[in-house]
Amino acid sequence: MGVAFPAESSEYRAARDRLLEQEIELRRAMEAVAAARRELPPGGVVPRDYLFHGGGADGAPAEVRLFELFAPGKDSLLIYSFMFPRDPHDQTPGPSTGQTALLPLAEGPCPTCAAFIDQLEGAAEHVTQHINLAVVAKTPLPRLLTFAQERGWRRLRFLSSANNTFNVDYHAETAEGAQRPMLTVFHRDADAIRHFWSSELLYTPTEPGEDPRHVGTLEPLWNMFDLTPEGRPQDWVEQLQYR
């Protein structure tokens, strides 16, 4: 391919060129999937104008309807469903400091979701130049905003769905009430708000050793691991703090 690095062997270059062909095919596949996604037929009209609890312009609690999450000139809305409360089987440690640390573990935030939101926080200022972005959780608003403040999240919009059926309707909550980390995209047409896409890969079977990867293309964390000889750490999950 015309590229060589210092002291590399011919064996390395031959293997790297074969891998590069695979990377080119992966790039083509990713572009094709993105194009196919853009060509999806219109999704279902949102069945109700969900009423969330969020922070108003003055910082005081306020009711926020789904249609109000669409800023002028921005017709797409991404909502990440934050597992707060966490999965009932998740026994990883909760926060060690702050008001959130006082909650029972089962009522606290999901560490893996928090790590993903850390990454969304970094991208939010850039993303919101073109689209709308919000994080929704089932926990009451005061708990959600307190944790966001403790975590240092400043660029994202946080909303509580404690008093509506959004999580259930869009598969971010199981029939048993367990929360699920869905990413959902809505689009505003001339006459309606429609569902466009959700990270349904979360619910599909995986091959042995595979992660769900339902938001895998968005996560710098795990993609960085994939670039190394060690690959993704085994038997490791994100934590709310590291010692």
Secondary structure in CASP SS format (residue, H / E / C, confidence):
PFRMAT SS
TARGET T0000
AUTHOR 0000-0000-0000
METHOD secondary structure of the structure
MODEL  1
M C 1.00
G C 1.00
V C 1.00
A C 1.00
F C 1.00
P C 1.00
A C 1.00
E C 1.00
S C 1.00
S H 1.00
E H 1.00
Y H 1.00
R H 1.00
A H 1.00
A H 1.00
R H 1.00
D H 1.00
R H 1.00
L H 1.00
L H 1.00
E H 1.00
Q H 1.00
E H 1.00
I H 1.00
E H 1.00
L H 1.00
R H 1.00
R H 1.00
A H 1.00
M H 1.00
E H 1.00
A H 1.00
V H 1.00
A H 1.00
A H 1.00
A H 1.00
R H 1.00
R H 1.00
E C 1.00
L C 1.00
P C 1.00
P C 1.00
G C 1.00
G C 1.00
V E 1.00
V C 1.00
P C 1.00
R C 1.00
D C 1.00
Y C 1.00
L E 1.00
F E 1.00
H E 1.00
G E 1.00
G E 1.00
G C 1.00
A C 1.00
D C 1.00
G C 1.00
A C 1.00
P E 1.00
A E 1.00
E E 1.00
V E 1.00
R E 1.00
L H 1.00
F H 1.00
E H 1.00
L H 1.00
F C 1.00
A C 1.00
P C 1.00
G C 1.00
K C 1.00
D C 1.00
S E 1.00
L E 1.00
L E 1.00
I E 1.00
Y E 1.00
S E 1.00
F E 1.00
M C 1.00
F C 1.00
P C 1.00
R C 1.00
D C 1.00
P C 1.00
H C 1.00
D C 1.00
Q C 1.00
T C 1.00
P C 1.00
G C 1.00
P C 1.00
S C 1.00
T C 1.00
G C 1.00
Q H 1.00
T H 1.00
A H 1.00
L H 1.00
L C 1.00
P C 1.00
L H 1.00
A H 1.00
E H 1.00
G C 1.00
P C 1.00
C C 1.00
P H 1.00
T H 1.00
C H 1.00
A H 1.00
A H 1.00
F H 1.00
I H 1.00
D H 1.00
Q H 1.00
L H 1.00
E H 1.00
G H 1.00
A H 1.00
A H 1.00
E H 1.00
H H 1.00
V H 1.00
T C 1.00
Q C 1.00
H C 1.00
I C 1.00
N E 1.00
L E 1.00
A E 1.00
V E 1.00
V E 1.00
A E 1.00
K C 1.00
T C 1.00
P C 1.00
L H 1.00
P H 1.00
R H 1.00
L H 1.00
L H 1.00
T H 1.00
F H 1.00
A H 1.00
Q H 1.00
E H 1.00
R H 1.00
G C 1.00
W C 1.00
R C 1.00
R C 1.00
L C 1.00
R C 1.00
F E 1.00
L E 1.00
S E 1.00
S C 1.00
A C 1.00
N C 1.00
N C 1.00
T C 1.00
F H 1.00
N H 1.00
V H 1.00
D H 1.00
Y C 1.00
H C 1.00
A C 1.00
E E 1.00
T C 1.00
A C 1.00
E C 1.00
G C 1.00
A C 1.00
Q E 1.00
R C 1.00
P C 1.00
M C 1.00
L E 1.00
T E 1.00
V E 1.00
F E 1.00
H E 1.00
R E 1.00
D C 1.00
A C 1.00
D C 1.00
A C 1.00
I E 1.00
R E 1.00
H E 1.00
F E 1.00
W E 1.00
S E 1.00
S C 1.00
E H 1.00
L H 1.00
L H 1.00
Y H 1.00
T C 1.00
P C 1.00
T C 1.00
E C 1.00
P C 1.00
G C 1.00
E C 1.00
D C 1.00
P C 1.00
R C 1.00
H C 1.00
V C 1.00
G H 1.00
T H 1.00
L H 1.00
E C 1.00
P H 1.00
L H 1.00
W H 1.00
N H 1.00
M H 1.00
F H 1.00
D H 1.00
L C 1.00
T C 1.00
P C 1.00
E C 1.00
G C 1.00
R C 1.00
P C 1.00
Q C 1.00
D C 1.00
W C 1.00
V C 1.00
E C 1.00
Q C 1.00
L C 1.00
Q C 1.00
Y C 1.00
R C 1.00
END
